[in-house]
Amino acid sequence: MTTLPLARRGPGEQDISVPDHFCLGVLPELGLRAVFSRVGETARASRVLHGLYPTSAYLFAQALATASLFGALQREGGRANLQLSCDGPLRGLLVDSEPTGALRGYVRGPRVHFSGDPAGAARAALGGKGYLAVRLDPGDGTHQRSLLELRALSLPEDLRRWFASSQVVAAAADVAVVPRPGEPLGEVAAIMVQQLHDEDDEAIRGARVRVAEGTLSRTLAQGASAGEIIAAVAGQGFELHADVGISYRCGCSAARARVAVSALGPEGIADVLRKERRATVTCEFCRQEYVLGAPELEEIARKLDRGAVG
């Protein structure tokens, strides 16, 4: 994990040299842990990478911010996976997140746009029913997977329902996309506040009230720093433990492309050789194309016949 130096900043102060990042720390006097994540630049770059129309881009921005919170809480070597599936024109999306600040994902319906209020447009894109699936791999060989019906058809609201119904400690969470002139994805951020102990006490209840009042969106619109936003939502006394840069990073490779082609089996590869003489594998996450020519396809087929592909 790349952790930025903390000594030069006061408690809770934002590191302005990293536009997209997450801040992780505690409020010891309140018995709370807080994670704040800002992903505006990543969301805007993803919009271009995947050719997303406005409503698709809005929902993907929300998902990137949400997934980054889960990723921030995993141990080194761990990861978090957020998947949304629905019967609307968006169809679904997926985002992977790591504690290193790496994000990647894709949208199944990239060309969705409904005019009007973005939140209402997002509900229309989701349709009438769907589910939110969260998989957490802490990096210790275990994993937790949960599935939640999309009753509110709103990622922020259903995220709060996920915390209310999951087995994790009491929490308050919100995600917001705040436009600025000429840019619908002006500020994209999420915050999660968790009780350090099992008790559901006054501090976490107060954070939930402030989340419900729209504090995250309001402070983002005011241009507040990460520290100011955490204070507004969770309270005073935040002690910063880590400030980690966030960026869109994909782990695809030529080797993984060869493994994908091997899934066709010897007969499938033979069919490709007869018809195309080459195979093109496109990564769903980053749109990188890997072209495997006839000699490479033939070698993969021979390895499959021998029972070894690498």
Salt bridges, closest charged atoms under 4 A:
ASP15 OD2 - ARG9 NH1 3.25
ASP96 OD2 - ARG79 NH2 3.52
ASP96 OD2 - ARG104 NE 3.32
GLU98 OE2 - ARG79 NH1 3.22
ASP137 OD2 - ARG135 NE 3.04
ASP140 OD2 - ARG75 NH1 3.02
GLU149 OE1 - ARG151 NE 3.75
GLU157 OE2 - ARG123 NH2 2.83
ASP158 OD1 - ARG161 NH1 2.75
ASP174 OD1 - ARG160 NH1 2.97
GLU183 OE2 - ARG47 NH1 2.89
GLU187 OE1 - ARG38 NH1 2.77
ASP200 OD2 - ARG208 NH1 3.09
ASP243 OD2 - ARG9 NH2 3.34
ASP243 OD1 - HIS21 ND1 2.51
ASP271 OD1 - ARG274 NH2 3.25
ASP271 OD2 - LYS275 NZ 3.33
GLU296 OE2 - ARG258 NH1 3.25
GLU299 OE1 - ARG302 NH2 2.66
GLU299 OE2 - ARG306 NH2 4.00
